[in-house]
Amino acid sequence: MKYTFELLGVSPILYFFNQQQELIEKHPYTGVEYLGSFKCTLDAFIASVETVPSKTDWNFDEVVDTMVNFWLNNSDLVQFWKTRLDDAGKESLLIARVADIKGLRNQLEFLLE
């Protein structure tokens, strides 16, 4: 299975958790997970992906490899979001998306319907 990882933006903590709750209620498992971190570090996102429910059939070694590759190949983007997170203050999270390609495709098709 192929995976994707992207940094999406900065969000207030409460907004992110409200959005997460709505997603869980509407679509319990889509193959797409949104992660939030107070720090813009690879270690922080690896730790947060470890909390993804076990109902996924993901190969977590491959997921982590995808995250590491993103981090190594997008240092400018990582630095940009680190700066934005620092500017946003303590009440904000950096949001990322990790997904299996099939799940992401299904989610995008659903949005386009």
C-alpha positions in Angstrom: 0.0 0.0 0.0 1.3 3.5 -0.8 1.0 6.4 1.6 1.1 10.2 1.6 2.0 12.7 4.2 1.5 16.5 4.0 1.7 19.5 6.3 -1.6 21.4 5.9 -1.6 24.4 8.1 -2.0 25.8 11.6 -5.2 25.7 13.5 -6.5 26.7 16.9 -6.6 23.6 19.2 -10.4 23.6 19.8 -11.2 24.0 16.1 -9.0 21.0 15.2 -10.6 18.8 17.9 -14.1 19.8 16.9 -13.3 19.0 13.3 -11.8 15.6 14.3 -15.0 14.8 16.2 -17.2 15.6 13.3 -15.1 13.5 10.9 -15.3 10.5 13.3 -19.0 10.8 13.5 -19.6 11.1 9.8 -16.9 8.8 8.5 -15.5 6.4 11.2 -12.6 5.2 8.9 -11.7 6.6 5.5 -8.0 5.8 5.2 -7.2 9.4 5.9 -6.0 10.7 9.3 -5.4 14.2 10.4 -2.7 14.8 13.0 -2.1 17.7 15.2 1.2 18.7 17.0 2.3 21.5 19.2 5.8 21.1 17.7 7.0 21.1 14.1 9.2 18.1 14.4 9.3 14.8 12.7 9.4 13.0 16.1 6.2 14.8 17.2 4.3 13.6 14.1 5.7 10.1 14.3 4.4 10.0 17.9 1.0 11.3 16.9 0.6 8.8 14.0 1.2 6.0 16.6 -2.1 7.0 18.1 -4.0 6.2 14.9 -6.6 3.6 15.8 -5.7 0.0 15.2 -8.6 -0.5 12.9 -6.4 0.7 10.0 -4.6 -2.0 8.1 -1.6 0.3 7.6 2.0 -0.8 7.5 3.3 1.7 10.1 6.9 1.2 9.0 5.9 2.3 5.5 3.9 5.2 7.0 6.9 6.4 9.0 9.2 6.0 5.9 6.8 8.2 4.0 6.9 10.8 6.8 10.7 10.7 6.9 10.9 11.1 3.2 8.6 14.1 3.2 10.7 15.7 6.0 13.9 15.1 4.1 12.7 16.3 0.7 10.7 19.4 1.9 12.9 21.3 4.3 11.7 24.7 3.0 8.1 23.7 3.5 8.8 22.4 7.0 10.6 25.6 7.9 7.7 27.7 6.6 5.2 25.8 8.7 7.4 25.9 11.8 7.6 29.7 11.5 3.8 29.9 11.0 3.2 27.7 14.1 5.6 29.9 16.2 3.8 33.0 15.0 0.4 31.5 15.9 1.2 31.0 19.6 0.7 28.4 22.2 -3.0 27.8 21.5 -2.4 26.4 18.0 -1.4 23.1 16.4 0.3 22.3 13.2 -2.0 20.0 11.2 -0.8 17.2 8.9 -2.6 14.6 6.9 -1.4 11.0 6.5 -3.3 8.7 4.2 -3.2 5.6 2.2 -3.5 6.6 -1.5 -6.8 4.7 -2.0 -8.4 6.4 1.0 -7.3 9.8 -0.1 -8.7 9.2 -3.6 -12.0 8.0 -2.1 -12.2 11.1 0.1 -11.5 13.5 -2.8 -14.1 11.7 -5.0 -16.7 12.0 -2.1 -16.0 15.8 -1.9 -16.4 16.2 -5.6 -19.8 14.5 -5.7 
